[in-house]
Amino acid sequence: MIELGVNIDHVATLRQARMTYEPDPVWAAVEAHLGGGDGITVHLREDRRHIQDADVRRLRELTQVKLNLEMAATDEMVAIACGLQPEMAMLVPEGRHEVTTEGGLDVLAQEARLKDVISRLADAGIVTSVFIDAELPQIEAAARIGAKVCEIHTGPYAHAFHAQGRDAEAPAVLAELEKIRRAGQAIRHLGMRFNAGHALNYYNVQPVARLAGVRELHIGHSIVSRSVFVGLREAVREMKQLMREGAGRGE
């Protein structure tokens, strides 16, 4: 059954805007769990712009669902992950000046480095995912370096969906969705788990949830945005219901 990983980074963004103690990401994680979230995702960035070191420690200690730690492939982050022991570590590109992650990790360009990082994480018992674009050479490189999971970057699909007036049948939207479908097929053929995420929301999520073999969707900004009006628990519940409906009409 398809699973939902709830990214709570932007709960911490709101807290950091005032450099205070609320809202608490741990409380958000509990609410997400009660709403049906299957896991919690946080990105501990080099510049600590939202999630802080204390947050990930408390999340590890106090929550009862899977923890997915998004991280750059740096020695500092590998050491933190090995000490923290999340269920999954997802390697992502990271730019100091980006607003959010702006594309997939270039595995091809740094295979040796990433293979060493994944080996170190595996020795600590941590499953490693890579966040990549829907490109076959990147998927094949991910398999070579030992990644167990590939999360396909759904940003191009989501942007096409919005640009085409939320028309799920627009040729540009279908073309991007087909890229994700083919990527998922290749990932599964190579023995890895097929996840997806980035810029998914309540309008565009179902076609992705419908794809064959997709295991998890990681969604954050849209859920946190809706939670301002309906509460986090309800926002997660609504997203999970849409995903299950989409998966139920799957390919």
N, C-alpha and C positions, 0 to 999 in steps of 0.2 A: 504494500500500500504506500502511496506517495506520502512523503513527510514534509513538514514545514519547519525550517530553521528561521527563527525570528532574530533579526539583527537589531540590537538595542543601542547601537552607538549614539543615535540622536537623542536618546533620553539623557545621555551624558553631555551631549552638545548643549542642551538647554541648561543643564546644571552649570556647566563651565562658563556659560554666558554671563553668569553673575558670580562665578568663583565661590559657590556656596556648597551646601550639602544635599540639596534637593533639586529635582527629583532623583531618587536613588535607583541606579541600574539594577541592583539586586531585587528591589521591590518590583521593578518592571519585569524581571525574569520570572518571578513568581506569578505575576498576573498573566504573562504570556503562556506559562505552563498551564495555568487554570483555564485559559482560553482554548487549549488544544495544541499549543506549540510542542513540537517534538524535540526541539533543541534550541539553544541560544548561541548566537554568533556575535562576537565582538572583535573589533579591529584595534589592536594595541599599536598605535602609530609611533613612529620615531619621535615626532614632535608632541605626542600626548595631547592632541588637540581636543579629544573628547574622553575616551576611556583611559583610565589611569591604572597604574600597577596595582593599587589597592583594590580596584574594582575587580580585576581578574582573579585576584586571590580570594576575595569574598565570594565571587560567583562560583569558584571551584569548591569552596568549603560549604556553601549554604544552599545551593540549588540541586535539584534532583533530576535534571534532564541533561542531555548531551551538551557538552560545551565545545564549540568550534572556534578556535582562535585564529583569526586572520592575522597574517604577519608578513613582514618583509623577510627575505632570506639572509638575515644578518646574524653575526655571531651573538649579538646581544639578545635577539629575539629567540634564537635557538636555545640559548641557555635558559631564558625565561620559560619557554615551552617545556623543556625537559624537566624543569623544577615543578611546573604547574601540573603537568600531565593531563591536558585536555583530551577528550576522546578523539578529536581531529584537529590538525593544524593545517590551515590553508595558506599556501604561499601565493602572495599577490605582489604586483608591482606597486611601488610607492613613490610619489613625487611630492616634494615639500610644498609646492605651490598649487597642487591640484585641489579642487573642491571635493571631489570624490574620485574613486579609482577610474582611470580614463583608458581602459583597454586591458587586454589580457597580458599575462606574464609571457615574456619571450623566452620560452624554454630552450629553443634551438640555439640561441646566442650564448647560453651559459649552462650547457648541459653538465659539464664537469663539476662546477660549483654547486648546482642544484642536486646533483646525484649525491654529493657528500652531505649536504644538508638533510636530504631525505634519509640517508643512511643513519645519521646521528639521531634523527627523530624516531626512526624505526627501532633503533637500539634502546630507546627509552619507552618503547611500547606504544608510540603514537602513530595513528593512521595519518598519512599525509595526502592532502588534496592540492591540486594546482588550478588556479583560476586562469583560463586561457580563452582565446578567441576560437571561433568555430572553424579551425583550419587543420586539415589532415596532417601536415608536417609537424605542427605543434602537438597534436594528439600522439603521434608516433614517438616524438621526443619524450613526451611525458611517460610513455610506457617504458622507454629505454632507461630513464633515470629512476624508475621504481615507484612512481606515484601509484597509489591505490585508487584514487578518485580524481576525476576531471570535472571541474565546474565550468560549464560553458557560459561565457559572457553574453548575456541576453540584451545588452544595451542597444546594439544596432537594430534589433527587432523592435524593442520598445520605442525607440525614437522614430522608426518608420511607422509604427502603429499610430503614434500621436500625430505625426506629420500628415498622415493620410486620413485624418478625421476620425480616428478610431474605427476604421473600416477593416475588419479582420480578413476580408476577402480581396483587399487591394493587392495588385500584383507585387508591389514593392514589399508589402508585409509578408505575403506568402513566400517570396524569395528568401527573405531573412529567416523565416520559420523553417524553410527547407534546409538551409545551412545548418541550423541547430539540429534538425532531425538526422541529417547525414552524419554530423559530428557525433551525436549520441550513438548511432549505429556503429561507428568506428570505435568509439570508446568501449562499448560492450564487446565488440569482436576481439579487442585486445585484452580483455579480461579485467577492465577497470569499471568502477562505478560511475554512472552518469548522473551528475547533478547540474543544476543551472541556477542562474541568478543575475541580478543587476537591473534596476529600473522596472522591475515587474510591479504591477499594481492591480487594483480590483477590476480594471477593464481589460487588461491584456493577458492576464495570467492563465486563463483557461486553455487557449491553444497550446501553450507550452506544457501545461499539466497533462494534456492529452497525448503527448508524444510517447511513443513506445519506450519503455525501459527507464524513464526518468525516475530517480529515487528520491531526490530532495530538491526543494526550491528554497533558496535563501532570500528573504525579503525583509527590508527594514524601513526605509524612509516612508513608503506608502502606508505601512501599518502604523507607524508612530504618528504620522500626519492625521490619519483617521481617528486615532485614539484621543486627540484633542477634543473631538466632538462626541465620541461614543464610549470612550474608555478603552484601555488597552486590551482587557480581556475580551470585550465584544469585538474589537477590531481584528484580533487574532482569530476568533471564532468565525467571523465572516470570511476571512481569507481562506481558512482551512476548508470551509464548506465549498467555496468556489473551486478550490483545487480538487477536492474529492469529486465534485460534479464533473469537472473537466476530465479527470482521470477515468471516471466511469464511462465516458464516451470516447475512450482512447482508441488509438489505431490498432 
